[in-house]
Amino acid sequence: MKDGFKANCEYFKLGFLDKTSVALGRQFRELLPVLWMKGGAIGRCPALENDDLSNMLILPQNKMAVLMDEIYYFEFDAELRRNPEIQTIFIVTDSETAYRSMIRSYDDKDCYQLYRDYLDNFRINTGR
């Protein structure tokens, strides 16, 4: 007891991101910790080294995945089947119809549409 407890703590700076830059996908690196927290903050917070994004981000150690470009959905779906431990799925698309179509087989998972879910936080007193 004299040595204290092992620390397991992450510190984050809370700030507002430019909603236009977020909508254009230019601030994904800054948004990733928020997605990690929304996914349950499992494992170490993932970090991207630069702003070069691949078509998808599969993070089985964090039990989450992100589809960056919906034209790669079939490859993304195959990765999810190979990683059944993934519980939280984020899909970047502007189309509500495409989003609904892509998540129809993920009833047991938590799914979110990016960037719409994030940007909805900026809408006040408006209908969706």
Kinemage of the C-alpha trace (Angstrom):
@kinemage 1
@onewidth
@group {chain A} dominant
@subgroup {mainchain}
@vectorlist {calphas} color= white
{ca met a 1} P 0.000 0.000 0.000
{ca lys a 2} L 2.867 2.403 0.603
{ca asp a 3} L 3.528 2.519 -3.172
{ca gly a 4} L -0.037 3.582 -3.932
{ca phe a 5} L -2.227 2.321 -6.720
{ca lys a 6} L -1.266 1.808 -10.336
{ca ala a 7} L -2.545 4.707 -12.416
{ca asn a 8} L -4.709 4.121 -15.443
{ca cys a 9} L -5.779 7.562 -16.476
{ca glu a 10} L -6.088 9.500 -19.727
{ca tyr a 11} L -6.360 13.274 -19.866
{ca phe a 12} L -8.188 14.949 -22.716
{ca lys a 13} L -8.545 18.562 -23.684
{ca leu a 14} L -12.177 19.392 -24.281
{ca gly a 15} L -12.805 21.817 -27.094
{ca phe a 16} L -15.144 22.457 -29.976
{ca leu a 17} L -14.292 21.277 -33.452
{ca asp a 18} L -15.266 23.265 -36.498
{ca lys a 19} L -18.463 21.584 -37.691
{ca thr a 20} L -17.687 22.261 -41.355
{ca ser a 21} L -14.269 20.617 -41.045
{ca val a 22} L -15.860 17.687 -39.223
{ca ala a 23} L -18.510 17.304 -41.936
{ca leu a 24} L -15.761 17.248 -44.558
{ca gly a 25} L -13.862 14.570 -42.626
{ca arg a 26} L -10.894 16.823 -41.933
{ca gln a 27} L -10.845 16.398 -38.161
{ca phe a 28} L -11.229 12.666 -37.728
{ca arg a 29} L -7.999 12.374 -35.745
{ca glu a 30} L -9.354 14.879 -33.209
{ca leu a 31} L -12.739 13.133 -33.131
{ca leu a 32} L -11.346 9.614 -32.606
{ca pro a 33} L -11.063 9.902 -28.781
{ca val a 34} L -14.743 10.918 -28.631
{ca leu a 35} L -15.678 7.873 -30.710
{ca trp a 36} L -13.551 5.679 -28.440
{ca met a 37} L -15.392 7.036 -25.386
{ca lys a 38} L -18.767 6.577 -27.076
{ca gly a 39} L -17.730 2.986 -27.794
{ca gly a 40} L -17.110 2.304 -24.111
{ca ala a 41} L -13.474 3.459 -23.752
{ca ile a 42} L -12.241 -0.124 -24.086
{ca gly a 43} L -8.477 -0.598 -24.185
{ca arg a 44} L -6.049 2.223 -24.840
{ca cys a 45} L -7.394 5.205 -26.720
{ca pro a 46} L -6.509 4.717 -30.403
{ca ala a 47} L -4.460 7.423 -32.072
{ca leu a 48} L -3.675 8.181 -35.683
{ca glu a 49} L -0.164 9.261 -36.569
{ca asn a 50} L -1.321 11.604 -39.329
{ca asp a 51} L -4.442 12.739 -41.150
{ca asp a 52} L -4.092 10.146 -43.927
{ca leu a 53} L -7.133 7.942 -43.474
{ca ser a 54} L -7.694 4.505 -44.873
{ca asn a 55} L -11.089 3.335 -46.098
{ca met a 56} L -11.861 1.760 -42.741
{ca leu a 57} L -10.534 1.511 -39.234
{ca ile a 58} L -10.864 -1.909 -37.586
{ca leu a 59} L -9.952 -1.833 -33.897
{ca pro a 60} L -10.698 -5.217 -32.298
{ca gln a 61} L -8.683 -4.279 -29.192
{ca asn a 62} L -11.143 -1.388 -28.679
{ca lys a 63} L -14.172 -3.398 -29.860
{ca met a 64} L -15.000 -0.727 -32.426
{ca ala a 65} L -14.765 -0.105 -36.151
{ca val a 66} L -15.210 2.869 -38.473
{ca leu a 67} L -16.150 2.725 -42.156
{ca met a 68} L -14.722 5.876 -43.710
{ca asp a 69} L -15.942 5.318 -47.272
{ca glu a 70} L -19.201 3.482 -47.872
{ca ile a 71} L -18.067 2.069 -51.224
{ca tyr a 72} L -15.871 -0.296 -49.167
{ca tyr a 73} L -18.823 -1.644 -47.202
{ca phe a 74} L -18.458 -5.261 -48.377
{ca glu a 75} L -14.799 -5.378 -47.312
{ca phe a 76} L -15.773 -3.702 -44.031
{ca asp a 77} L -18.539 -6.246 -43.443
{ca ala a 78} L -16.067 -9.088 -44.066
{ca glu a 79} L -13.695 -7.570 -41.486
{ca leu a 80} L -16.524 -7.357 -38.960
{ca arg a 81} L -17.324 -11.030 -39.523
{ca arg a 82} L -13.642 -11.855 -38.892
{ca asn a 83} L -13.735 -9.768 -35.693
{ca pro a 84} L -16.966 -10.670 -33.865
{ca glu a 85} L -15.717 -8.947 -30.698
{ca ile a 86} L -16.405 -5.555 -32.314
{ca gln a 87} L -19.489 -4.088 -30.653
{ca thr a 88} L -19.531 -0.452 -31.781
{ca ile a 89} L -19.713 0.539 -35.439
{ca phe a 90} L -19.410 4.027 -36.903
{ca ile a 91} L -20.317 4.556 -40.563
{ca val a 92} L -19.447 7.759 -42.415
{ca thr a 93} L -22.214 8.529 -44.896
{ca asp a 94} L -24.550 11.389 -45.705
{ca ser a 95} L -27.283 9.017 -46.836
{ca glu a 96} L -29.766 7.872 -44.211
{ca thr a 97} L -30.984 5.178 -46.625
{ca ala a 98} L -27.480 3.821 -47.223
{ca tyr a 99} L -26.761 3.877 -43.492
{ca arg a 100} L -29.955 1.938 -42.671
{ca ser a 101} L -29.143 -0.585 -45.383
{ca met a 102} L -25.595 -1.115 -44.105
{ca ile a 103} L -26.558 -1.648 -40.451
{ca arg a 104} L -29.529 -3.950 -41.036
{ca ser a 105} L -27.546 -7.073 -40.086
{ca tyr a 106} L -25.934 -5.558 -36.979
{ca asp a 107} L -28.863 -5.839 -34.569
{ca asp a 108} L -26.615 -6.905 -31.697
{ca lys a 109} L -24.184 -3.991 -32.142
{ca asp a 110} L -24.261 -0.267 -31.399
{ca cys a 111} L -24.233 1.613 -34.710
{ca tyr a 112} L -23.812 5.331 -35.370
{ca gln a 113} L -23.941 7.426 -38.503
{ca leu a 114} L -21.076 9.876 -38.848
{ca tyr a 115} L -20.957 12.724 -39.140
{ca arg a 116} L -24.634 13.288 -38.769
{ca asp a 117} L -24.791 12.111 -35.133
{ca tyr a 118} L -21.926 14.435 -34.207
{ca leu a 119} L -23.304 17.405 -36.122
{ca asp a 120} L -26.798 16.971 -34.647
{ca asn a 121} L -25.322 18.253 -31.384
{ca phe a 122} L -24.985 21.675 -33.043
{ca arg a 123} L -28.621 21.926 -34.075
{ca ile a 124} L -30.833 23.766 -31.641
{ca asn a 125} L -34.621 23.862 -31.880
{ca thr a 126} L -34.769 22.334 -35.346
{ca gly a 127} L -36.481 19.217 -36.572
{ca arg a 128} L -34.514 16.426 -38.133
